[in-house]
Amino acid sequence: MLPVNLLVELGILSLLLMLTRFAALGRKIAVTTLVLLALVAFSPLGNLLLYPLESRFPAWDPSRGAPDGIIVLGGSVDTDLSAAHRTPVVSHAADRMLAPAELARRYPNARIVFTGGTANLVSTEAREADYSAPILESLGIPKERLILERDSRNTWENAIFTKQLVAPKPGERWLLVTSAFHMPRSIGIFRKAGFDVEAYPVDWRMGGRDDLFEFTRNGTEGLGKTDIAVREWIGLLAYRVMGRTGELLPGPGKD
């Protein structure tokens, strides 16, 4: 359960209890909830949880030579809003869309793959790849260079379907573009799927080690960081338990 959801539910529970003979317990839960809310919103907790994720993989080293392909994970475009407004809507993690445009210009022979369908549990025709392609084209990537994988619903399927689509050859070098906090799980999943990729992290939420113990004046930012970090740690644990990664926190070395 994510911190914000838990705090909301605790707050509602405390109010309900205050209307009963358990009012004293309700007041205690309310005070505890306020303390936890302040801790999550303004303390360095979010940074402390994010840092091990974002710092796990260093920036990609271009001195190793040109890659054969570039894989861009979805997660930037809101498919529901895009469908509602009939135009691509980038809700967050815009760096995932900007980075491949720069890489495509730098490496004109590299294949560009965007992988992302829909994360909705209910089937929908709105696919992230369909709305992301026009954005990438507007940033200078020719339509004929784009390879779209539009059926995946999660990172595991990103890896499986992309591998089937591009059939990487031995010795080829593929970059994986995704948010820095999401990179450890993504790399672990691609390795487990038998697709060796190199990390190209983007969309950092922290400046680095200097931010570790920094308090925030913006409670919304603190809540957001903590939610992102907790969700990712839960994802890492779940994927490890399901056998979709080879270790809890995949790193630059092989599993």
C-alpha positions as CSV (number, residue, x, y, z in Angstrom):
1,M,0.0,0.0,0.0
2,L,1.3,3.4,-0.9
3,P,2.0,6.0,1.8
4,V,-0.5,8.6,0.7
5,N,-3.3,6.0,0.3
6,L,-2.5,4.6,3.7
7,L,-2.6,8.0,5.4
8,V,-5.9,8.9,3.8
9,E,-7.4,5.6,5.0
10,L,-6.0,6.1,8.5
11,G,-7.5,9.6,8.6
12,I,-10.9,8.3,7.5
13,L,-10.7,5.5,10.1
14,S,-9.8,8.0,12.9
15,L,-12.9,10.2,12.0
16,L,-15.2,7.2,12.0
17,L,-13.9,6.0,15.3
18,M,-14.4,9.4,16.9
19,L,-18.1,9.0,16.2
20,T,-18.2,5.8,18.3
21,R,-17.3,4.7,21.8
22,F,-13.8,4.3,20.5
23,A,-13.3,8.0,20.2
24,A,-10.1,8.0,22.3
25,L,-8.6,5.5,19.9
26,G,-9.7,7.6,17.0
27,R,-7.9,10.6,18.4
28,K,-4.7,8.6,18.9
29,I,-4.9,7.4,15.3
30,A,-5.6,11.0,14.1
31,V,-2.5,12.3,15.9
32,T,-0.4,9.4,14.6
33,T,-1.6,10.1,11.0
34,L,-0.7,13.8,11.2
35,V,2.8,12.9,12.5
36,L,3.3,10.4,9.7
37,L,1.9,12.8,7.1
38,A,4.5,15.4,8.2
39,L,7.2,12.8,8.2
40,V,6.4,11.7,4.6
41,A,5.8,15.2,3.3
42,F,8.6,17.2,4.7
43,S,11.4,14.8,5.9
44,P,14.2,13.4,3.7
45,L,12.4,10.0,3.7
46,G,11.5,10.2,0.0
47,N,15.1,11.1,-0.9
48,L,16.5,8.3,1.3
49,L,14.3,5.8,-0.5
50,L,14.9,7.1,-4.0
51,Y,18.7,7.5,-3.8
52,P,19.6,3.8,-3.9
53,L,17.4,3.4,-7.0
54,E,18.5,6.5,-8.9
55,S,22.2,6.0,-8.1
56,R,22.3,2.3,-9.0
57,F,23.3,2.8,-12.6
58,P,25.7,5.6,-13.8
59,A,25.1,7.8,-16.8
60,W,25.7,5.9,-20.0
61,D,29.3,6.1,-21.4
62,P,29.3,7.1,-25.1
63,S,33.0,6.3,-25.5
64,R,32.1,2.6,-26.0
65,G,30.8,3.4,-29.4
66,A,27.5,3.7,-31.2
67,P,24.6,1.4,-30.1
68,D,22.7,-0.8,-32.6
69,G,19.4,0.0,-31.1
70,I,17.6,2.2,-28.6
71,I,14.6,1.0,-26.5
72,V,12.3,3.6,-25.0
73,L,10.0,2.4,-22.2
74,G,6.5,3.9,-22.0
75,G,5.2,5.7,-19.0
76,S,5.2,9.4,-20.1
77,V,1.9,9.6,-22.0
78,D,-1.5,9.4,-20.3
79,T,-3.5,7.2,-22.7
80,D,-6.9,8.1,-21.2
81,L,-6.3,11.8,-21.4
82,S,-4.8,11.5,-24.9
83,A,-7.9,9.6,-26.1
84,A,-10.2,12.0,-24.4
85,H,-8.6,15.1,-26.1
86,R,-7.5,13.2,-29.2
87,T,-4.0,14.5,-28.9
88,P,-0.9,13.1,-27.0
89,V,-0.8,14.2,-23.4
90,V,2.5,13.9,-21.6
91,S,1.7,13.7,-17.9
92,H,5.2,13.1,-16.5
93,A,8.6,11.7,-17.2
94,A,9.0,13.8,-20.3
95,D,12.7,13.0,-20.4
96,R,11.8,9.5,-21.6
97,M,10.6,11.2,-24.8
98,L,13.3,13.8,-25.2
99,A,16.3,11.5,-24.7
100,P,15.6,9.2,-27.7
101,A,15.3,12.2,-30.0
102,E,18.9,13.3,-29.1
103,L,20.2,9.8,-29.3
104,A,18.5,9.3,-32.7
105,R,20.3,12.4,-34.0
106,R,23.6,11.3,-32.6
107,Y,23.4,7.7,-33.9
108,P,21.5,7.8,-37.2
109,N,22.0,4.1,-37.8
110,A,20.5,2.9,-34.5
111,R,17.0,1.3,-34.5
112,I,14.5,3.2,-32.3
113,V,11.9,1.1,-30.5
114,F,9.1,2.5,-28.4
115,T,7.4,-0.1,-26.1
116,G,4.2,0.6,-24.4
117,G,0.6,-0.4,-24.7
118,T,-1.9,0.2,-21.9
119,A,-1.7,-0.4,-18.2
120,N,-5.5,-0.4,-17.9
121,L,-7.1,-3.5,-16.5
122,V,-10.1,-3.0,-18.8
123,S,-9.3,-3.5,-22.4
124,T,-9.0,-0.2,-24.4
125,E,-8.0,0.8,-27.8
126,A,-5.9,3.7,-26.5
127,R,-2.2,2.5,-26.7
128,E,0.7,4.6,-25.5
129,A,2.8,3.7,-28.5
130,D,0.2,5.2,-30.9
131,Y,0.2,8.6,-29.0
132,S,4.0,8.6,-28.4
133,A,5.0,8.1,-32.0
134,P,3.8,11.5,-33.2
135,I,5.7,13.1,-30.3
136,L,8.9,11.4,-31.3
137,E,8.3,12.3,-35.0
138,S,7.8,15.9,-34.0
139,L,11.2,15.8,-32.2
140,G,12.9,14.8,-35.4
141,I,12.8,11.0,-35.5
142,P,11.6,9.9,-39.0
143,K,8.6,7.7,-39.0
144,E,10.4,4.9,-40.9
145,R,13.0,4.6,-38.1
146,L,10.4,4.0,-35.4
147,I,9.5,0.5,-34.4
148,L,6.3,0.4,-32.2
149,E,5.5,-2.3,-29.6
150,R,1.9,-1.5,-28.6
151,D,0.7,-4.6,-26.7
152,S,2.6,-4.6,-23.5
153,R,0.9,-3.8,-20.2
154,N,3.9,-3.8,-17.8
155,T,7.7,-3.8,-17.8
156,W,7.9,-7.6,-18.0
157,E,5.8,-7.6,-21.2
158,N,7.9,-4.6,-22.5
159,A,11.0,-6.9,-22.3
160,I,9.3,-10.0,-23.7
161,F,7.5,-8.4,-26.6
162,T,10.3,-6.1,-27.6
163,K,12.7,-9.0,-27.7
164,Q,10.3,-10.9,-30.0
165,L,9.8,-7.9,-32.1
166,V,13.5,-6.9,-32.8
167,A,15.2,-10.3,-32.4
168,P,18.5,-8.9,-31.2
169,K,21.6,-10.6,-32.6
170,P,24.6,-11.7,-30.5
171,G,27.0,-8.9,-30.1
172,E,24.5,-6.1,-30.7
173,R,24.4,-3.3,-28.2
174,W,21.0,-1.9,-27.2
175,L,20.3,1.0,-24.9
176,L,17.4,1.1,-22.5
177,V,15.9,4.5,-21.8
178,T,13.7,4.9,-18.7
179,S,13.5,6.9,-15.5
180,A,16.5,6.5,-13.2
181,F,14.4,5.2,-10.3
182,H,12.9,2.5,-12.6
183,M,16.2,1.4,-14.2
184,P,17.2,-1.3,-11.6
185,R,13.9,-3.2,-12.0
186,S,13.9,-2.7,-15.8
187,I,17.4,-4.0,-16.3
188,G,16.7,-7.0,-14.1
189,I,13.6,-7.8,-16.1
190,F,15.3,-7.5,-19.5
191,R,18.2,-9.7,-18.3
192,K,15.7,-12.3,-17.1
193,A,14.0,-12.2,-20.5
194,G,17.4,-12.9,-22.1
195,F,17.8,-9.5,-23.6
196,D,21.1,-7.8,-22.7
197,V,20.7,-4.0,-22.6
198,E,22.7,-1.1,-21.4
199,A,21.2,1.5,-19.0
200,Y,20.5,5.0,-20.2
201,P,18.8,6.6,-17.2
202,V,16.8,9.8,-17.4
203,D,14.2,11.7,-15.5
204,W,16.1,12.0,-12.2
205,R,14.1,13.2,-9.2
206,M,17.2,14.0,-7.0
207,G,20.4,15.9,-7.6
208,G,22.5,13.3,-5.9
209,R,24.0,12.4,-2.5
210,D,23.9,16.0,-1.3
211,D,20.1,15.8,-1.3
212,L,19.9,12.8,0.9
213,F,19.1,14.5,4.2
214,E,17.5,17.6,2.7
215,F,14.1,18.6,4.2
216,T,11.5,19.9,1.7
217,R,9.3,22.9,2.0
218,N,6.9,21.5,-0.5
219,G,4.8,18.8,1.1
220,T,3.4,17.7,-2.3
221,E,6.9,17.1,-3.6
222,G,7.8,15.0,-0.6
223,L,4.7,12.9,-0.8
224,G,5.3,12.4,-4.5
225,K,8.9,11.2,-4.0
226,T,7.9,8.8,-1.2
227,D,5.1,7.4,-3.2
228,I,7.3,6.8,-6.3
229,A,10.0,5.2,-4.3
230,V,7.7,2.9,-2.2
231,R,5.9,1.8,-5.4
232,E,9.2,0.9,-7.0
233,W,10.6,-0.9,-4.0
234,I,7.3,-2.9,-3.9
235,G,7.7,-3.6,-7.6
236,L,11.2,-4.8,-7.1
237,L,10.2,-7.2,-4.3
238,A,7.2,-8.5,-6.2
239,Y,9.1,-9.2,-9.4
240,R,11.9,-10.9,-7.4
241,V,9.3,-13.1,-5.7
242,M,7.7,-14.0,-9.1
243,G,11.1,-14.8,-10.5
244,R,11.1,-12.0,-13.1
245,T,14.4,-10.6,-11.8
246,G,17.5,-12.4,-10.7
247,E,18.1,-10.2,-7.6
248,L,16.3,-7.7,-5.4
249,L,18.2,-4.7,-6.6
250,P,19.9,-5.4,-10.0
251,G,23.0,-3.4,-10.6
252,P,25.6,-2.8,-13.4
253,G,27.1,-6.2,-13.2
254,K,25.4,-9.4,-14.5
255,D,22.9,-11.2,-12.3
